[in-house]
Amino acid sequence: MKLVSLFTGAGGLDLGFEKAGFSTIWANEYDQSIWDTFEYNFPHTILNKTSIVDVLASEIPAAHGIIGGPPCQSWSEAGAGRGINDKRGQLFFDYIRILKEKQPLFFLAENVSGILLPRHRDALDEILKQFAEVGYNVSYRLLNAHDYGVPQDRLRIIIIGYHMKKVGFSFDFPNPISPKPTLRDAIFDLRRAKPAKPFNKTNGNELDIPNHEYMNGGFSTIYMSRNRVRSWDEPSFTIQAGGRHAPIHPQAPKMKFVEPNKRIFIPGKEHLYRRLSVRECARIQTFPDNFIFKYTNIADGYKMIGNAVPVEFAKHIAIKVFKDLKPIIEKENGYGQIQQGKEKRNYVENSLAEYAS
């Protein structure tokens, strides 16, 4: 089944769908710091590098589905939360514009849990209404990626629409799976990481394990206001898009409470407190080790990974979509082959008749 990917990023959603049997034939990503990574890992996918607002639907090939996560900063609980009043929040409507023109069998849109906040209720209702108006039965749910094979707590809203006429029914979300993976499952076998070079530049080819390097620098008072350490037998905290907010490696003891909104590293154990490496974050986001992130500034590596949809999370949802739509596509293909057969037979019969006359 063929896919078009919008707001593609590094391709976590795409890779998860590919593992379920889909193929991304065309993708759009405007952030040039991501291009090398995507093209390296998806060499057979056409990558459009213009802003989605300038992309015409006629430029996009036909596909069975459209997937993608419009920028989430506008809806984030930690951000300004301007939602639909932010230009990035309005990019949802470009997603809908393209969906309306292409009319694939299904779409999937992913976003942060903050879009469910009361202050965004009217905007979310309008987005869901427009998805329905362009021809889709819409299902949405807040899910924790940890319930679907991902070793972190990560709450995300998933919106999926099945075409009202071409499919005729709605998507039902898959049940959680078990066992639930932990940090031990994800990163225990990795060898010691290297600190980034001065000014947090990459070590590049000097690394034995690609991307296994971590950001240097101090920790803000906001960072030190909460415990940032999860133990080996727990899932990770959410992997964020900023390296300075990366969780602490589980080799360290949990931070000591001093007073409300203030914690410290355990005295005498300070050397154990380092941020998770880029590769460790990628493992926690369930990217395979052969998925290589290309960057000069290590911050770009953390950004790509933190903004991605976890691969295994995407895969478990995609398996359900594939199962739902496979009979419909097979039926369409069978019908198409029958029609082609009829046309070919009629052509031959007409030709013979002309020859006989």
C-alpha positions in Angstrom: 0.0 0.0 0.0 1.3 3.4 -1.0 1.6 6.4 1.4 2.1 10.1 1.1 3.8 11.6 4.2 3.3 15.2 5.3 5.4 17.0 8.0 7.6 13.9 7.7 10.5 14.8 10.1 13.1 12.1 10.4 10.5 9.4 9.4 9.5 7.5 12.5 5.9 7.3 11.4 7.0 6.3 7.9 9.3 3.6 9.2 6.6 2.2 11.5 4.2 2.0 8.6 6.8 0.4 6.3 7.3 -2.3 8.9 3.6 -3.0 8.6 3.7 -3.4 4.9 3.2 0.2 3.6 5.6 2.1 1.3 6.1 5.9 1.5 6.4 7.1 -2.1 6.4 10.9 -1.5 7.2 13.0 1.5 7.3 16.6 2.5 9.6 18.2 5.0 10.6 21.9 5.1 13.3 21.8 7.8 16.6 21.5 6.0 18.4 20.2 9.1 16.4 16.9 8.6 16.9 16.4 4.8 20.2 14.5 5.0 18.8 12.1 7.6 15.6 11.3 5.7 17.2 10.9 2.3 19.9 8.6 3.8 17.3 6.3 5.5 14.6 6.5 2.8 16.6 6.6 -0.5 13.7 5.5 -2.6 11.2 8.1 -1.4 10.8 11.4 -3.2 11.3 14.2 -0.7 9.6 17.5 -1.4 11.5 20.3 0.4 9.1 23.2 0.1 6.7 24.6 2.7 3.5 22.7 2.8 1.5 25.9 2.3 3.1 26.2 -1.2 2.5 22.5 -2.2 -0.2 22.0 -4.7 -2.3 18.8 -4.4 -1.6 18.2 -8.1 2.1 17.8 -7.3 1.4 14.9 -5.0 1.0 11.4 -6.4 -2.0 9.2 -5.7 -1.7 6.9 -2.7 -3.8 4.7 -0.4 -3.1 6.9 2.6 -1.8 10.2 3.9 0.0 10.3 7.2 1.8 13.0 9.2 1.9 15.0 12.4 1.4 18.8 11.9 3.8 20.8 14.1 2.9 20.3 17.8 4.5 23.3 19.5 1.3 25.3 19.2 -0.6 22.8 21.2 2.1 21.9 23.8 1.2 22.2 27.4 4.8 23.4 28.1 4.7 26.0 25.3 2.8 29.2 24.8 -0.3 27.1 23.8 -1.5 29.5 21.1 -3.0 26.6 19.2 -4.9 27.6 16.1 -3.9 31.2 16.6 -0.3 30.2 15.8 0.7 29.8 12.1 2.1 26.4 12.9 -1.2 25.3 14.4 -3.0 26.5 11.2 -1.0 24.0 9.2 -3.6 21.4 10.1 -5.8 23.1 7.5 -3.2 22.6 4.8 -3.2 18.9 5.7 -7.0 19.0 5.3 -6.7 20.9 2.0 -4.5 18.2 0.5 -6.6 15.4 1.9 -9.7 16.9 0.3 -8.1 17.0 -3.1 -6.4 13.5 -3.0 -9.2 11.5 -1.3 -7.1 8.5 -0.2 -8.6 5.5 1.6 -7.4 6.8 5.0 -5.4 9.4 6.8 -3.6 9.5 10.1 -2.6 12.7 12.0 -0.6 12.7 15.3 -0.2 15.4 17.8 0.6 16.1 21.5 -1.9 15.6 24.3 -2.1 19.4 24.8 -4.5 19.7 21.9 -7.1 18.2 24.2 -6.8 21.0 26.7 -10.1 23.0 27.3 -8.6 26.1 25.8 -8.2 24.2 22.5 -11.5 22.5 22.5 -13.2 24.7 19.9 -10.2 24.5 17.6 -10.0 20.7 17.9 -13.8 20.4 17.2 -13.3 22.5 14.1 -10.5 20.3 12.9 -12.5 17.1 13.4 -15.5 18.7 11.7 -13.5 19.6 8.7 -12.0 16.1 8.4 -15.5 14.7 8.4 -16.7 17.3 5.8 -14.1 16.2 3.3 -15.4 12.7 3.4 -14.0 10.7 6.4 -15.3 8.7 9.3 -13.0 10.1 12.1 -11.8 8.3 15.2 -9.4 9.8 17.7 -7.9 8.7 21.0 -5.2 9.7 23.5 -2.7 6.9 23.7 0.4 6.1 25.7 3.1 4.8 23.4 4.3 2.6 26.3 1.2 0.5 25.8 2.5 -0.3 22.3 6.0 -1.6 22.6 7.8 1.7 23.4 10.0 2.0 26.5 8.8 5.4 27.5 5.7 7.2 28.8 4.6 9.3 25.8 1.0 10.5 25.5 -0.1 11.4 22.0 -3.4 11.9 20.3 -3.9 9.9 17.2 -6.6 10.9 14.7 -7.5 8.4 12.0 -10.1 8.7 9.2 -11.4 6.1 6.9 -13.1 7.3 3.7 -16.8 7.3 4.1 -17.6 5.9 0.6 -14.5 3.9 -0.3 -14.2 2.2 3.1 -17.5 2.7 4.7 -16.6 2.0 8.4 -14.5 3.6 11.2 -11.2 2.7 12.6 -11.1 0.9 15.9 -7.9 1.4 17.9 -5.9 -1.8 18.7 -5.7 -3.0 22.3 -2.5 -2.4 24.3 0.1 -5.1 24.2 2.4 -6.7 26.8 4.9 -7.0 28.3 5.7 -3.3 28.4 9.4 -2.6 27.7 11.7 -0.7 30.1 15.0 1.2 29.9 16.8 -2.1 30.6 15.2 -3.6 27.5 16.1 -0.6 25.4 19.6 0.6 26.2 21.3 -1.7 28.8 23.5 -3.3 26.1 24.9 0.0 24.8 28.5 0.7 25.6 29.7 3.9 27.2 28.7 7.0 25.3 31.1 9.9 24.4 30.5 13.5 25.3 29.9 15.9 22.4 32.9 17.9 21.2 33.2 21.6 22.2 30.2 23.7 21.4 28.2 20.5 21.3 29.4 19.5 17.9 29.3 15.9 16.8 32.1 13.3 17.1 31.1 12.0 13.7 33.0 9.1 12.4 35.0 8.8 15.7 32.1 7.1 17.3 32.1 3.2 17.6 28.3 3.3 17.7 26.7 5.9 15.4 25.1 8.8 17.3 26.1 7.4 20.7 27.1 10.8 22.1 25.5 13.2 24.6 25.1 16.9 25.0 27.3 18.8 27.5 26.4 21.8 29.5 24.7 22.8 32.7 21.1 22.1 33.9 18.6 24.8 34.3 16.6 25.5 37.4 13.5 24.3 35.6 15.3 21.0 34.8 16.4 20.7 38.4 12.9 21.3 39.7 11.9 17.7 39.1 13.5 14.3 39.3 14.8 13.5 35.8 16.0 10.0 36.5 14.1 6.8 35.8 15.6 3.5 36.9 16.5 0.6 34.7 13.2 -1.3 35.3 11.0 1.7 34.5 10.0 3.3 31.2 11.8 6.5 30.2 10.4 9.9 30.7 9.1 11.3 27.4 11.9 12.0 24.9 11.7 15.7 24.1 12.9 17.6 21.1 15.6 19.5 23.0 18.9 17.9 24.1 19.1 20.1 27.2 15.9 18.4 28.4 17.0 14.9 27.7 16.4 12.6 30.7 19.4 11.5 32.8 20.9 8.0 32.2 19.5 5.3 34.6 23.0 4.6 35.9 22.5 7.6 38.2 20.4 7.5 41.5 17.2 9.4 41.5 17.7 13.1 42.4 17.4 14.2 46.0 14.4 16.4 47.0 15.5 19.6 48.7 12.3 21.6 48.7 9.3 22.2 46.4 10.6 22.7 42.8 14.2 22.1 43.8 16.2 18.9 43.6 19.9 18.1 43.5 22.2 15.3 42.3 23.2 13.0 45.1 26.5 14.3 46.6 29.5 12.2 45.6 27.6 10.7 42.7 27.6 13.7 40.4 29.8 11.9 37.8 26.9 9.5 37.1 24.5 12.2 36.0 24.7 12.6 32.3 22.1 13.1 29.6 21.0 10.2 27.5 22.9 10.0 24.3 21.3 10.7 20.9 21.5 6.9 20.1 19.9 6.1 23.5 17.1 8.5 22.8 16.7 6.9 19.4 16.6 3.4 21.0 13.9 4.6 23.4 12.0 6.0 20.4 12.4 2.4 18.9 14.5 3.5 15.9 16.7 0.6 14.8 20.5 1.0 15.1 20.9 1.0 11.4 18.8 4.2 11.2 21.5 6.9 11.1 20.9 10.5 12.1 23.0 13.0 10.2 23.9 16.3 11.9 26.8 18.6 12.8 25.2 20.2 15.9 24.2 17.5 18.3 21.1 19.5 19.2 19.7 18.7 15.8 20.0 15.0 16.5 17.9 15.3 19.7 15.4 17.5 17.9 14.8 15.0 15.1 14.4 12.1 17.5 12.2 13.9 20.0 9.8 15.2 17.3 9.4 11.7 15.8 6.6 9.3 16.3 8.1 6.1 18.0 8.5 3.5 15.3 6.9 0.6 17.2 4.0 2.8 18.2 3.4 3.6 14.6 3.8 0.0 13.5 1.1 -1.4 15.8 -1.4 1.2 14.6 -0.3 0.6 11.0 -0.8 -3.2 11.3 -4.5 -2.6 12.2 -4.9 -0.2 9.3 -3.3 -2.6 6.9 -5.5 -5.4 8.0 -8.7 -3.3 7.7 -7.9 -2.0 4.2 -6.2 -5.0 2.5 -9.5 -6.7 1.5 -10.8 -3.4 0.0 -7.6 -2.9 -2.0 -7.6 -6.5 -3.1 -11.2 -6.2 -4.2 -10.4 -3.0 -6.2 -7.4 -4.6 -7.8 -9.4 -7.7 -8.8 -12.1 -5.5 -10.3 -9.5 -3.5 -12.2 -8.0 -6.7 -13.6 -11.4 -8.0 -14.7 -12.1 -4.7 -16.4 -8.8 -4.7 -18.2 -9.5 -8.3 -19.3 -12.9 -7.3 -20.7 -11.4 -4.4 -22.5 -8.6 -6.5 -24.0 -11.1 -9.2 -25.1 -13.4 -6.6 -26.7 -10.5 -5.1 -28.5 -9.4 -8.5 -29.9 -13.0 -9.4 -30.9 -13.5 -6.1 -32.7 -10.2 -6.5 -34.5 -11.1 -10.0 -35.7 -14.5 -8.7 -36.8 -12.9 -5.9 -38.8 -10.4 -8.3 -40.4 -13.2 -10.8 -41.4 -15.2 -8.1 -43.1 
